[in-house]
Amino acid sequence: MRNDKPKQPRLTLCRGDILAAALIFLAAVALLVYYAAGTGGKAATVQVWQDGTLLGEYPLAVDREFVVEGRYRNTVQIQNGRVCILDADCPGQDCVKSGWHKETGQSIVCLPNRLELRLTGGADAPEIDGVTG
């Protein structure tokens, strides 16, 4: 009796496969270390932008609460060197759910109200945050 089953090719790893897997692993580790390192230290100020216009800049060292009016209403709170959107009447409430922020480079965004809070400054703040070409 003859075995008519076709032979399946045997898969083997070559040097190129191992090198590709090692490069992917190293890239994953590098990204993990990059994101775990943080964004740039504690911020010094928060800029309030609405519709592309700078409404004001406030130091995070001074506790305060203020309201930003627009299509919707956002209550912003600065306390203990950090900032959050405490309350909003926009749908979804993603800006409120994002919580407290204190590091340079972070932002809180309320898309329905076209509002952005940008954390800036700080001792370790880079002068350039990116380059395009």
C-alpha positions in Angstrom: 0.0 0.0 0.0 1.3 3.4 -1.0 1.1 6.6 1.0 -0.5 9.2 -1.2 -0.4 12.0 1.3 1.5 15.0 -0.1 4.5 15.9 2.0 4.2 19.3 3.7 7.2 21.5 3.4 9.1 21.8 6.7 9.4 25.4 8.0 12.8 26.3 9.2 14.2 29.5 10.6 17.1 31.1 8.9 19.4 33.9 10.1 17.2 36.6 8.5 14.1 35.4 10.4 15.9 35.5 13.7 17.4 39.0 13.0 13.9 40.4 12.1 12.4 39.0 15.3 15.2 40.5 17.3 14.8 43.9 15.7 11.1 43.9 16.3 11.7 42.9 20.0 14.3 45.7 20.4 11.9 48.3 18.9 9.1 47.2 21.2 11.5 47.5 24.3 12.7 51.0 23.1 9.1 52.2 22.7 8.2 50.9 26.2 11.2 52.7 27.7 10.4 55.9 25.8 6.8 56.0 27.0 7.7 54.9 30.6 10.2 57.8 30.9 7.5 60.4 30.9 6.9 63.6 28.9 9.3 66.1 30.3 8.8 66.9 34.0 6.3 69.0 35.9 4.8 71.8 33.9 4.8 75.4 35.2 1.8 76.9 33.3 -1.4 75.9 31.5 -2.4 77.6 28.3 -6.1 77.9 27.6 -6.9 77.7 23.9 -10.3 77.9 22.3 -11.0 77.8 18.6 -7.3 78.4 17.9 -7.2 81.5 20.1 -5.1 81.8 23.3 -7.5 82.9 26.0 -5.0 83.0 28.8 -2.0 81.4 30.5 -2.1 80.5 34.2 0.6 79.4 36.6 0.1 75.9 38.1 1.6 77.2 41.4 -1.5 79.3 42.1 -4.7 77.4 43.0 -7.8 78.7 41.1 -11.0 77.7 39.5 -12.5 79.4 36.4 -15.1 78.8 33.7 -14.6 78.7 29.9 -17.7 79.6 28.0 -18.3 78.6 24.4 -20.8 76.3 22.8 -20.6 74.5 26.1 -19.4 75.4 29.6 -16.2 73.9 31.1 -15.1 74.5 34.7 -11.3 74.3 35.0 -9.5 73.7 38.3 -5.8 74.3 39.1 -4.7 72.8 42.4 -1.4 71.6 43.9 0.5 72.1 40.6 -1.9 70.2 38.4 -5.0 70.9 36.3 -8.2 69.2 35.3 -11.6 70.0 33.8 -13.8 69.6 36.9 -17.2 69.9 35.2 -18.6 70.3 31.7 -22.0 70.2 30.1 -20.7 68.8 26.8 -21.8 65.3 25.6 -19.5 62.4 26.4 -17.6 64.1 29.2 -14.3 62.8 27.9 -12.5 66.0 29.1 -13.8 65.5 32.6 -12.9 61.8 32.6 -9.3 62.5 31.6 -8.6 63.5 35.2 -5.6 65.5 36.5 -2.6 66.4 34.5 0.7 68.0 35.6 3.5 67.1 33.1 4.9 69.3 30.3 3.5 68.4 26.9 0.2 67.0 28.2 -3.1 68.4 27.0 -6.7 68.2 28.0 -9.1 68.5 25.1 -12.9 69.2 24.9 -13.7 68.7 21.3 -17.4 69.8 21.4 -16.3 73.1 23.0 -13.2 73.4 20.8 -11.1 73.8 24.0 -7.6 72.7 24.7 -5.6 73.1 27.9 -1.8 72.8 27.1 0.7 72.2 29.9 3.9 74.1 29.2 7.1 75.3 30.9 9.0 73.6 33.6 12.7 73.2 34.1 13.2 70.3 31.8 10.9 71.6 29.0 12.5 71.1 25.6 12.6 74.1 23.3 11.6 72.1 20.3 9.1 69.3 20.5 9.4 68.0 17.0 10.7 68.6 13.5 8.8 68.0 10.2 10.4 67.8 6.8 
